[in-house]
Amino acid sequence: MLFGWAMLVIIGFGSGLFVAGAVVAFIAIIGVVPRLAQKSGTKKYIKLYEEAIIAGGIIGACDMYFDFYLPIGRPLVIFLSFCIGVFYGSLAVSLAEVLNIIPILTRRARLQQGLRWFVCAIALGKLTGSLLYYFVPGFYYM
């Protein structure tokens, strides 16, 4: 029985390392972090961005496996949630820009004018969906 538990731990740890390595390689290969730093004019903070992504991955993994509670209060939770949303939004936009999704979409849809409104509509739709998911009880079960 001890051997079985040890094998499960080894396989689980190895799988986690494999997936984490793949995610980091994906982010590194497509160049999202340098492109985000270039667009925001904060090239001098690239190391800090990379360290924050690594720390976030480690903290997220620990959060999944260990049951802990941080009494940080509602205002800090709201602020951290806002920061997480900004990060995901920036990551999604950077990924879309790196992969040239928006120019391809505008050419195929023959969208010549109103691109600004199109991008705002996508962002507002994402915001609305997120708010419905979190504030309407049972919405995600429908």
Residue pairs with C-beta under 8 A, 6 or more apart in sequence:
16 61
20 57
20 61
23 57
24 53
24 54
24 57
27 33
27 53
30 95
30 98
30 99
31 98
32 91
32 94
32 95
32 98
33 46
33 49
33 50
33 53
34 43
34 46
35 94
35 97
35 98
36 49
36 90
36 91
36 94
37 43
37 45
37 46
37 49
39 94
39 97
72 80
85 130
89 123
89 126
96 102
102 115
102 119
105 111
106 112
106 115
106 118
111 118
132 139
133 139
133 140
